Amino acid sequence: MKAIRRNEREIWSEGFAHGQALSEVAGVCLYPHGSVEADAWLDGWYQGALKTDGLSYRDGPVTEPDTNLVWRNESWH
Protein backbone atom coordinates (compact mmCIF):
# COMPACT_ATOMS: atom_id res chain seq x y z
CA MET A 1 0.00 0.00 0.00
CA LYS A 2 1.16 3.48 -0.83
CA ALA A 3 1.52 5.76 2.20
CA ILE A 4 -0.47 8.98 1.97
CA ARG A 5 1.69 12.07 2.11
CA ARG A 6 0.61 14.44 4.87
CA ASN A 7 -0.04 17.16 2.33
CA GLU A 8 -2.51 14.97 0.42
CA ARG A 9 -4.29 14.09 3.68
CA GLU A 10 -4.59 17.79 4.57
CA ILE A 11 -5.94 18.58 1.11
CA TRP A 12 -8.44 15.71 1.37
CA SER A 13 -9.58 16.99 4.80
CA GLU A 14 -10.04 20.49 3.37
CA GLY A 15 -12.21 19.07 0.58
CA PHE A 16 -14.17 17.00 3.11
CA ALA A 17 -14.98 20.11 5.15
CA HIS A 18 -16.13 21.94 2.03
CA GLY A 19 -18.25 18.97 0.99
CA GLN A 20 -19.99 19.02 4.35
CA ALA A 21 -20.92 22.68 3.72
CA LEU A 22 -22.72 21.73 0.48
CA SER A 23 -22.72 25.26 -0.86
CA GLU A 24 -21.93 26.28 -4.42
CA VAL A 25 -18.87 28.25 -3.30
CA ALA A 26 -17.67 25.37 -1.12
CA GLY A 27 -17.59 23.08 -4.16
CA VAL A 28 -14.95 25.10 -6.02
CA CYS A 29 -11.62 23.25 -6.15
CA LEU A 30 -8.63 25.61 -6.28
CA TYR A 31 -6.17 22.97 -7.54
CA PRO A 32 -5.36 22.36 -11.23
CA HIS A 33 -7.73 19.90 -12.92
CA GLY A 34 -6.23 16.40 -13.11
CA SER A 35 -3.57 17.03 -10.46
CA VAL A 36 -3.03 14.73 -7.47
CA GLU A 37 -4.10 17.62 -5.25
CA ALA A 38 -7.35 18.15 -7.18
CA ASP A 39 -8.13 14.43 -7.03
CA ALA A 40 -7.58 14.39 -3.25
CA TRP A 41 -9.66 17.55 -2.70
CA LEU A 42 -12.54 16.38 -4.89
CA ASP A 43 -12.60 12.93 -3.27
CA GLY A 44 -12.72 14.61 0.14
CA TRP A 45 -15.51 16.93 -1.04
CA TYR A 46 -17.55 14.01 -2.30
CA GLN A 47 -17.14 12.05 0.94
CA GLY A 48 -18.07 15.13 3.01
CA ALA A 49 -21.20 15.63 0.91
CA LEU A 50 -22.17 11.98 1.42
CA LYS A 51 -21.79 12.40 5.18
CA THR A 52 -23.97 15.52 5.19
CA ASP A 53 -26.66 13.67 3.24
CA GLY A 54 -26.60 10.84 5.80
CA LEU A 55 -25.15 8.33 3.35
CA SER A 56 -22.21 5.94 3.73
CA TYR A 57 -18.89 7.76 3.45
CA ARG A 58 -15.17 7.15 3.89
CA ASP A 59 -13.44 9.09 6.67
CA GLY A 60 -10.03 9.34 5.05
CA PRO A 61 -8.25 9.36 1.71
CA VAL A 62 -7.53 6.22 -0.27
CA THR A 63 -4.11 4.87 0.66
CA GLU A 64 -3.19 3.35 -2.70
CA PRO A 65 -3.63 4.41 -6.33
CA ASP A 66 -7.15 3.83 -7.57
CA THR A 67 -8.74 5.05 -10.78
CA ASN A 68 -12.16 5.36 -9.14
CA LEU A 69 -11.44 7.07 -5.81
CA VAL A 70 -14.96 7.99 -4.77
CA TRP A 71 -16.27 4.43 -4.94
CA ARG A 72 -13.45 2.82 -2.96
CA ASN A 73 -15.08 1.10 0.03
CA GLU A 74 -12.46 1.23 2.80
CA SER A 75 -13.43 2.51 6.26
CA TRP A 76 -17.05 3.22 5.40
CA HIS A 77 -19.36 4.61 8.10
TIKOLNU-823627 format. One record per atom (N, C-alpha, C): chain; x, y, z; residue number from 1; residue in three letters. Coordinates in nm, 4 decimals. Example, Ala and Ser with C-alpha at 12.3 -4.5 7.8 and 13.67 -1.06 7.14 Angstrom:
BEGIN
<chain: A; px: 1.3190; py: -0.5690; pz: 0.7800; n: 1; res: ALA>
<chain: A; px: 1.2300; py: -0.4500; pz: 0.7800; n: 1; res: ALA>
<chain: A; px: 1.3200; py: -0.3300; pz: 0.7800; n: 1; res: ALA>
<chain: A; px: 1.2850; py: -0.2250; pz: 0.7080; n: 2; res: SER>
<chain: A; px: 1.3670; py: -0.1060; pz: 0.7140; n: 2; res: SER>
<chain: A; px: 1.2900; py: 0.0030; pz: 0.7870; n: 2; res: SER>
***
This chain:
BEGIN
<chain: A; px: 0.0818; py: -0.1190; pz: 0.0000; n: 1; res: MET>
<chain: A; px: 0.0000; py: 0.0000; pz: 0.0000; n: 1; res: MET>
<chain: A; px: 0.0861; py: 0.1253; pz: 0.0000; n: 1; res: MET>
<chain: A; px: 0.0454; py: 0.2204; pz: -0.0776; n: 2; res: LYS>
<chain: A; px: 0.1162; py: 0.3477; pz: -0.0827; n: 2; res: LYS>
<chain: A; px: 0.0801; py: 0.4310; pz: 0.0398; n: 2; res: LYS>
<chain: A; px: 0.1784; py: 0.4879; pz: 0.1054; n: 3; res: ALA>
<chain: A; px: 0.1516; py: 0.5756; pz: 0.2204; n: 3; res: ALA>
<chain: A; px: 0.1043; py: 0.7120; pz: 0.1695; n: 3; res: ALA>
<chain: A; px: 0.0044; py: 0.7658; pz: 0.2344; n: 4; res: ILE>
<chain: A; px: -0.0467; py: 0.8978; pz: 0.1971; n: 4; res: ILE>
<chain: A; px: 0.0474; py: 1.0050; pz: 0.2511; n: 4; res: ILE>
<chain: A; px: 0.0887; py: 1.0938; pz: 0.1647; n: 5; res: ARG>
<chain: A; px: 0.1690; py: 1.2070; pz: 0.2106; n: 5; res: ARG>
<chain: A; px: 0.0803; py: 1.2976; pz: 0.2946; n: 5; res: ARG>
<chain: A; px: 0.1373; py: 1.3567; pz: 0.3979; n: 6; res: ARG>
<chain: A; px: 0.0605; py: 1.4439; pz: 0.4870; n: 6; res: ARG>
<chain: A; px: -0.0099; py: 1.5535; pz: 0.4080; n: 6; res: ARG>
<chain: A; px: 0.0552; py: 1.6093; pz: 0.3113; n: 7; res: ASN>
<chain: A; px: -0.0037; py: 1.7159; pz: 0.2327; n: 7; res: ASN>
<chain: A; px: -0.1320; py: 1.6698; pz: 0.1630; n: 7; res: ASN>
<chain: A; px: -0.1307; py: 1.5499; pz: 0.1069; n: 8; res: GLU>
<chain: A; px: -0.2510; py: 1.4968; pz: 0.0420; n: 8; res: GLU>
<chain: A; px: -0.3630; py: 1.4774; pz: 0.1438; n: 8; res: GLU>
<chain: A; px: -0.3282; py: 1.4294; pz: 0.2632; n: 9; res: ARG>
<chain: A; px: -0.4286; py: 1.4091; pz: 0.3679; n: 9; res: ARG>
<chain: A; px: -0.4900; py: 1.5438; pz: 0.4084; n: 9; res: ARG>
<chain: A; px: -0.4080; py: 1.6463; pz: 0.4211; n: 10; res: GLU>
<chain: A; px: -0.4593; py: 1.7793; pz: 0.4566; n: 10; res: GLU>
<chain: A; px: -0.5508; py: 1.8325; pz: 0.3475; n: 10; res: GLU>
<chain: A; px: -0.5117; py: 1.8128; pz: 0.2243; n: 11; res: ILE>
<chain: A; px: -0.5940; py: 1.8585; pz: 0.1110; n: 11; res: ILE>
<chain: A; px: -0.7262; py: 1.7823; pz: 0.1097; n: 11; res: ILE>
<chain: A; px: -0.7222; py: 1.6513; pz: 0.1321; n: 12; res: TRP>
<chain: A; px: -0.8444; py: 1.5711; pz: 0.1374; n: 12; res: TRP>
<chain: A; px: -0.9368; py: 1.6229; pz: 0.2485; n: 12; res: TRP>
<chain: A; px: -0.8789; py: 1.6501; pz: 0.3660; n: 13; res: SER>
<chain: A; px: -0.9580; py: 1.6989; pz: 0.4798; n: 13; res: SER>
<chain: A; px: -1.0219; py: 1.8337; pz: 0.4486; n: 13; res: SER>
<chain: A; px: -0.9492; py: 1.9185; pz: 0.3782; n: 14; res: GLU>
<chain: A; px: -1.0043; py: 2.0485; pz: 0.3370; n: 14; res: GLU>
<chain: A; px: -1.1239; py: 2.0278; pz: 0.2446; n: 14; res: GLU>
<chain: A; px: -1.1097; py: 1.9384; pz: 0.1483; n: 15; res: GLY>
<chain: A; px: -1.2206; py: 1.9072; pz: 0.0576; n: 15; res: GLY>
<chain: A; px: -1.3393; py: 1.8485; pz: 0.1321; n: 15; res: GLY>
<chain: A; px: -1.3116; py: 1.7614; pz: 0.2301; n: 16; res: PHE>
<chain: A; px: -1.4170; py: 1.7000; pz: 0.3106; n: 16; res: PHE>
<chain: A; px: -1.4982; py: 1.8074; pz: 0.3830; n: 16; res: PHE>
<chain: A; px: -1.4294; py: 1.9023; pz: 0.4440; n: 17; res: ALA>
<chain: A; px: -1.4983; py: 2.0108; pz: 0.5153; n: 17; res: ALA>
<chain: A; px: -1.5847; py: 2.0926; pz: 0.4202; n: 17; res: ALA>
<chain: A; px: -1.5348; py: 2.1196; pz: 0.3016; n: 18; res: HIS>
<chain: A; px: -1.6126; py: 2.1944; pz: 0.2030; n: 18; res: HIS>
<chain: A; px: -1.7323; py: 2.1135; pz: 0.1547; n: 18; res: HIS>
<chain: A; px: -1.7145; py: 1.9830; pz: 0.1407; n: 19; res: GLY>
<chain: A; px: -1.8252; py: 1.8969; pz: 0.0993; n: 19; res: GLY>
<chain: A; px: -1.9358; py: 1.8939; pz: 0.2024; n: 19; res: GLY>
<chain: A; px: -1.8986; py: 1.8996; pz: 0.3297; n: 20; res: GLN>
<chain: A; px: -1.9995; py: 1.9022; pz: 0.4350; n: 20; res: GLN>
<chain: A; px: -2.0800; py: 2.0317; pz: 0.4309; n: 20; res: GLN>
<chain: A; px: -2.0215; py: 2.1396; pz: 0.3812; n: 21; res: ALA>
<chain: A; px: -2.0919; py: 2.2682; pz: 0.3725; n: 21; res: ALA>
<chain: A; px: -2.1984; py: 2.2666; pz: 0.2629; n: 21; res: ALA>
<chain: A; px: -2.1770; py: 2.1864; pz: 0.1586; n: 22; res: LEU>
<chain: A; px: -2.2725; py: 2.1734; pz: 0.0477; n: 22; res: LEU>
<chain: A; px: -2.3208; py: 2.3054; pz: -0.0114; n: 22; res: LEU>
<chain: A; px: -2.2338; py: 2.4019; pz: -0.0197; n: 23; res: SER>
<chain: A; px: -2.2723; py: 2.5265; pz: -0.0861; n: 23; res: SER>
<chain: A; px: -2.2015; py: 2.5346; pz: -0.2204; n: 23; res: SER>
<chain: A; px: -2.2523; py: 2.6152; pz: -0.3095; n: 24; res: GLU>
<chain: A; px: -2.1931; py: 2.6282; pz: -0.4422; n: 24; res: GLU>
<chain: A; px: -2.0484; py: 2.6768; pz: -0.4328; n: 24; res: GLU>
<chain: A; px: -2.0223; py: 2.7726; pz: -0.3465; n: 25; res: VAL>
<chain: A; px: -1.8871; py: 2.8248; pz: -0.3300; n: 25; res: VAL>
<chain: A; px: -1.7955; py: 2.7185; pz: -0.2703; n: 25; res: VAL>
<chain: A; px: -1.8483; py: 2.6397; pz: -0.1781; n: 26; res: ALA>
<chain: A; px: -1.7672; py: 2.5369; pz: -0.1123; n: 26; res: ALA>
<chain: A; px: -1.7227; py: 2.4288; pz: -0.2097; n: 26; res: ALA>
<chain: A; px: -1.7925; py: 2.4122; pz: -0.3207; n: 27; res: GLY>
<chain: A; px: -1.7586; py: 2.3082; pz: -0.4162; n: 27; res: GLY>
<chain: A; px: -1.6555; py: 2.3473; pz: -0.5199; n: 27; res: GLY>
<chain: A; px: -1.5941; py: 2.4639; pz: -0.5051; n: 28; res: VAL>
<chain: A; px: -1.4948; py: 2.5103; pz: -0.6020; n: 28; res: VAL>
<chain: A; px: -1.3562; py: 2.4630; pz: -0.5600; n: 28; res: VAL>
<chain: A; px: -1.2961; py: 2.3782; pz: -0.6417; n: 29; res: CYS>
<chain: A; px: -1.1618; py: 2.3253; pz: -0.6147; n: 29; res: CYS>
<chain: A; px: -1.0587; py: 2.4235; pz: -0.6705; n: 29; res: CYS>
<chain: A; px: -0.9637; py: 2.4625; pz: -0.5876; n: 30; res: LEU>
<chain: A; px: -0.8626; py: 2.5605; pz: -0.6276; n: 30; res: LEU>
<chain: A; px: -0.7390; py: 2.4981; pz: -0.6912; n: 30; res: LEU>
<chain: A; px: -0.7346; py: 2.3655; pz: -0.7003; n: 31; res: TYR>
<chain: A; px: -0.6171; py: 2.2973; pz: -0.7542; n: 31; res: TYR>
<chain: A; px: -0.6353; py: 2.2683; pz: -0.9027; n: 31; res: TYR>
<chain: A; px: -0.5260; py: 2.2596; pz: -0.9787; n: 32; res: PRO>
<chain: A; px: -0.5356; py: 2.2356; pz: -1.1232; n: 32; res: PRO>
<chain: A; px: -0.6054; py: 2.1034; pz: -1.1553; n: 32; res: PRO>
<chain: A; px: -0.6976; py: 2.1080; pz: -1.2501; n: 33; res: HIS>
<chain: A; px: -0.7729; py: 1.9899; pz: -1.2915; n: 33; res: HIS>
<chain: A; px: -0.6772; py: 1.8767; pz: -1.3291; n: 33; res: HIS>
<chain: A; px: -0.7030; py: 1.7565; pz: -1.2783; n: 34; res: GLY>
<chain: A; px: -0.6229; py: 1.6405; pz: -1.3110; n: 34; res: GLY>
<chain: A; px: -0.5001; py: 1.6208; pz: -1.2238; n: 34; res: GLY>
<chain: A; px: -0.4729; py: 1.7159; pz: -1.1344; n: 35; res: SER>
<chain: A; px: -0.3565; py: 1.7027; pz: -1.0463; n: 35; res: SER>
<chain: A; px: -0.3889; py: 1.6097; pz: -0.9295; n: 35; res: SER>
<chain: A; px: -0.2860; py: 1.5572; pz: -0.8649; n: 36; res: VAL>
<chain: A; px: -0.3035; py: 1.4728; pz: -0.7467; n: 36; res: VAL>
<chain: A; px: -0.3782; py: 1.5506; pz: -0.6394; n: 36; res: VAL>
<chain: A; px: -0.3447; py: 1.6781; pz: -0.6255; n: 37; res: GLU>
<chain: A; px: -0.4102; py: 1.7624; pz: -0.5251; n: 37; res: GLU>
<chain: A; px: -0.5591; py: 1.7777; pz: -0.5542; n: 37; res: GLU>
<chain: A; px: -0.5929; py: 1.8005; pz: -0.6802; n: 38; res: ALA>
<chain: A; px: -0.7346; py: 1.8148; pz: -0.7176; n: 38; res: ALA>
<chain: A; px: -0.8104; py: 1.6848; pz: -0.6927; n: 38; res: ALA>
<chain: A; px: -0.7481; py: 1.5727; pz: -0.7268; n: 39; res: ASP>
<chain: A; px: -0.8125; py: 1.4433; pz: -0.7027; n: 39; res: ASP>
<chain: A; px: -0.8391; py: 1.4220; pz: -0.5543; n: 39; res: ASP>
<chain: A; px: -0.7415; py: 1.4546; pz: -0.4702; n: 40; res: ALA>
<chain: A; px: -0.7578; py: 1.4389; pz: -0.3252; n: 40; res: ALA>
<chain: A; px: -0.8675; py: 1.5312; pz: -0.2734; n: 40; res: ALA>
<chain: A; px: -0.8673; py: 1.6569; pz: -0.3165; n: 41; res: TRP>
<chain: A; px: -0.9657; py: 1.7554; pz: -0.2695; n: 41; res: TRP>
<chain: A; px: -1.1064; py: 1.7132; pz: -0.3116; n: 41; res: TRP>
<chain: A; px: -1.1214; py: 1.6750; pz: -0.4384; n: 42; res: LEU>
<chain: A; px: -1.2537; py: 1.6377; pz: -0.4887; n: 42; res: LEU>
<chain: A; px: -1.3064; py: 1.5104; pz: -0.4230; n: 42; res: LEU>
<chain: A; px: -1.2182; py: 1.4141; pz: -0.3972; n: 43; res: ASP>
<chain: A; px: -1.2604; py: 1.2934; pz: -0.3271; n: 43; res: ASP>
<chain: A; px: -1.3062; py: 1.3286; pz: -0.1857; n: 43; res: ASP>
<chain: A; px: -1.2318; py: 1.4152; pz: -0.1189; n: 44; res: GLY>
<chain: A; px: -1.2721; py: 1.4610; pz: 0.0141; n: 44; res: GLY>
<chain: A; px: -1.4062; py: 1.5321; pz: 0.0100; n: 44; res: GLY>
<chain: A; px: -1.4246; py: 1.6188; pz: -0.0902; n: 45; res: TRP>
<chain: A; px: -1.5507; py: 1.6933; pz: -0.1042; n: 45; res: TRP>
<chain: A; px: -1.6672; py: 1.5956; pz: -0.1202; n: 45; res: TRP>
<chain: A; px: -1.6489; py: 1.4981; pz: -0.2050; n: 46; res: TYR>
<chain: A; px: -1.7553; py: 1.4013; pz: -0.2301; n: 46; res: TYR>
<chain: A; px: -1.7898; py: 1.3238; pz: -0.1030; n: 46; res: TYR>
<chain: A; px: -1.6897; py: 1.2800; pz: -0.0297; n: 47; res: GLN>
<chain: A; px: -1.7138; py: 1.2050; pz: 0.0940; n: 47; res: GLN>
<chain: A; px: -1.7821; py: 1.2934; pz: 0.1990; n: 47; res: GLN>
<chain: A; px: -1.7427; py: 1.4200; pz: 0.2082; n: 48; res: GLY>
<chain: A; px: -1.8073; py: 1.5133; pz: 0.3006; n: 48; res: GLY>
<chain: A; px: -1.9533; py: 1.5361; pz: 0.2653; n: 48; res: GLY>
<chain: A; px: -1.9816; py: 1.5454; pz: 0.1353; n: 49; res: ALA>
<chain: A; px: -2.1199; py: 1.5631; pz: 0.0905; n: 49; res: ALA>
<chain: A; px: -2.2044; py: 1.4390; pz: 0.1238; n: 49; res: ALA>
<chain: A; px: -2.1449; py: 1.3214; pz: 0.1056; n: 50; res: LEU>
<chain: A; px: -2.2166; py: 1.1978; pz: 0.1417; n: 50; res: LEU>
<chain: A; px: -2.2510; py: 1.1970; pz: 0.2900; n: 50; res: LEU>
<chain: A; px: -2.1554; py: 1.2371; pz: 0.3737; n: 51; res: LYS>
<chain: A; px: -2.1792; py: 1.2396; pz: 0.5182; n: 51; res: LYS>
<chain: A; px: -2.2938; py: 1.3344; pz: 0.5518; n: 51; res: LYS>
<chain: A; px: -2.2927; py: 1.4527; pz: 0.4926; n: 52; res: THR>
<chain: A; px: -2.3966; py: 1.5516; pz: 0.5187; n: 52; res: THR>
<chain: A; px: -2.5343; py: 1.4996; pz: 0.4787; n: 52; res: THR>
<chain: A; px: -2.5386; py: 1.4227; pz: 0.3711; n: 53; res: ASP>
<chain: A; px: -2.6658; py: 1.3672; pz: 0.3239; n: 53; res: ASP>
<chain: A; px: -2.7077; py: 1.2422; pz: 0.4018; n: 53; res: ASP>
<chain: A; px: -2.6257; py: 1.2001; pz: 0.4998; n: 54; res: GLY>
<chain: A; px: -2.6598; py: 1.0836; pz: 0.5803; n: 54; res: GLY>
<chain: A; px: -2.6318; py: 0.9514; pz: 0.5114; n: 54; res: GLY>
<chain: A; px: -2.5481; py: 0.9537; pz: 0.4101; n: 55; res: LEU>
<chain: A; px: -2.5151; py: 0.8329; pz: 0.3353; n: 55; res: LEU>
<chain: A; px: -2.3813; py: 0.7763; pz: 0.3816; n: 55; res: LEU>
<chain: A; px: -2.3492; py: 0.6555; pz: 0.3388; n: 56; res: SER>
<chain: A; px: -2.2210; py: 0.5942; pz: 0.3733; n: 56; res: SER>
<chain: A; px: -2.1074; py: 0.6754; pz: 0.3124; n: 56; res: SER>
<chain: A; px: -2.0041; py: 0.6984; pz: 0.3915; n: 57; res: TYR>
<chain: A; px: -1.8889; py: 0.7760; pz: 0.3455; n: 57; res: TYR>
<chain: A; px: -1.7611; py: 0.7178; pz: 0.4018; n: 57; res: TYR>
<chain: A; px: -1.6485; py: 0.7568; pz: 0.3428; n: 58; res: ARG>
<chain: A; px: -1.5166; py: 0.7154; pz: 0.3888; n: 58; res: ARG>
<chain: A; px: -1.4576; py: 0.8307; pz: 0.4676; n: 58; res: ARG>
<chain: A; px: -1.3941; py: 0.8010; pz: 0.5810; n: 59; res: ASP>
<chain: A; px: -1.3441; py: 0.9085; pz: 0.6673; n: 59; res: ASP>
<chain: A; px: -1.1966; py: 0.9406; pz: 0.6469; n: 59; res: ASP>
<chain: A; px: -1.1421; py: 0.9028; pz: 0.5350; n: 60; res: GLY>
<chain: A; px: -1.0031; py: 0.9340; pz: 0.5046; n: 60; res: GLY>
<chain: A; px: -0.9746; py: 0.9078; pz: 0.3589; n: 60; res: GLY>
<chain: A; px: -0.8604; py: 0.9559; pz: 0.3122; n: 61; res: PRO>
<chain: A; px: -0.8252; py: 0.9362; pz: 0.1711; n: 61; res: PRO>
<chain: A; px: -0.7888; py: 0.7906; pz: 0.1426; n: 61; res: PRO>
<chain: A; px: -0.7949; py: 0.7540; pz: 0.0179; n: 62; res: VAL>
<chain: A; px: -0.7534; py: 0.6220; pz: -0.0274; n: 62; res: VAL>
<chain: A; px: -0.6024; py: 0.6126; pz: -0.0093; n: 62; res: VAL>
<chain: A; px: -0.5533; py: 0.4995; pz: 0.0369; n: 63; res: THR>
<chain: A; px: -0.4106; py: 0.4872; pz: 0.0661; n: 63; res: THR>
<chain: A; px: -0.3300; py: 0.4207; pz: -0.0443; n: 63; res: THR>
<chain: A; px: -0.3929; py: 0.3907; pz: -0.1561; n: 64; res: GLU>
<chain: A; px: -0.3191; py: 0.3352; pz: -0.2697; n: 64; res: GLU>
<chain: A; px: -0.3822; py: 0.3882; pz: -0.3970; n: 64; res: GLU>
<chain: A; px: -0.3066; py: 0.3883; pz: -0.5079; n: 65; res: PRO>
<chain: A; px: -0.3626; py: 0.4414; pz: -0.6329; n: 65; res: PRO>
<chain: A; px: -0.4900; py: 0.3670; pz: -0.6717; n: 65; res: PRO>
<chain: A; px: -0.5875; py: 0.4405; pz: -0.7162; n: 66; res: ASP>
<chain: A; px: -0.7150; py: 0.3830; pz: -0.7567; n: 66; res: ASP>
<chain: A; px: -0.7740; py: 0.4753; pz: -0.8619; n: 66; res: ASP>
<chain: A; px: -0.8210; py: 0.4207; pz: -0.9719; n: 67; res: THR>
<chain: A; px: -0.8741; py: 0.5051; pz: -1.0783; n: 67; res: THR>
<chain: A; px: -1.0153; py: 0.5526; pz: -1.0489; n: 67; res: THR>
<chain: A; px: -1.0790; py: 0.4984; pz: -0.9463; n: 68; res: ASN>
<chain: A; px: -1.2161; py: 0.5360; pz: -0.9140; n: 68; res: ASN>
<chain: A; px: -1.2239; py: 0.5669; pz: -0.7648; n: 68; res: ASN>
<chain: A; px: -1.1601; py: 0.6752; pz: -0.7224; n: 69; res: LEU>
<chain: A; px: -1.1440; py: 0.7068; pz: -0.5815; n: 69; res: LEU>
<chain: A; px: -1.2737; py: 0.7132; pz: -0.5024; n: 69; res: LEU>
<chain: A; px: -1.3757; py: 0.7751; pz: -0.5563; n: 70; res: VAL>
<chain: A; px: -1.4957; py: 0.7993; pz: -0.4770; n: 70; res: VAL>
<chain: A; px: -1.5746; py: 0.6722; pz: -0.4471; n: 70; res: VAL>
<chain: A; px: -1.5512; py: 0.5644; pz: -0.5198; n: 71; res: TRP>
<chain: A; px: -1.6271; py: 0.4434; pz: -0.4936; n: 71; res: TRP>
<chain: A; px: -1.5467; py: 0.3397; pz: -0.4170; n: 71; res: TRP>
<chain: A; px: -1.4274; py: 0.3733; pz: -0.3755; n: 72; res: ARG>
<chain: A; px: -1.3447; py: 0.2821; pz: -0.2956; n: 72; res: ARG>
<chain: A; px: -1.4144; py: 0.2579; pz: -0.1627; n: 72; res: ARG>
<chain: A; px: -1.4277; py: 0.1365; pz: -0.1170; n: 73; res: ASN>
<chain: A; px: -1.5082; py: 0.1102; pz: 0.0027; n: 73; res: ASN>
<chain: A; px: -1.4230; py: 0.0683; pz: 0.1228; n: 73; res: ASN>
<chain: A; px: -1.3246; py: 0.1472; pz: 0.1598; n: 74; res: GLU>
<chain: A; px: -1.2460; py: 0.1226; pz: 0.2795; n: 74; res: GLU>
<chain: A; px: -1.2930; py: 0.2179; pz: 0.3891; n: 74; res: GLU>
<chain: A; px: -1.3075; py: 0.1692; pz: 0.5096; n: 75; res: SER>
<chain: A; px: -1.3430; py: 0.2510; pz: 0.6260; n: 75; res: SER>
<chain: A; px: -1.4759; py: 0.3234; pz: 0.6101; n: 75; res: SER>
<chain: A; px: -1.5738; py: 0.2583; pz: 0.5574; n: 76; res: TRP>
<chain: A; px: -1.7052; py: 0.3224; pz: 0.5397; n: 76; res: TRP>
<chain: A; px: -1.7755; py: 0.3349; pz: 0.6738; n: 76; res: TRP>
<chain: A; px: -1.8550; py: 0.4381; pz: 0.6887; n: 77; res: HIS>
<chain: A; px: -1.9356; py: 0.4612; pz: 0.8095; n: 77; res: HIS>
<chain: A; px: -2.0811; py: 0.4430; pz: 0.7768; n: 77; res: HIS>
***
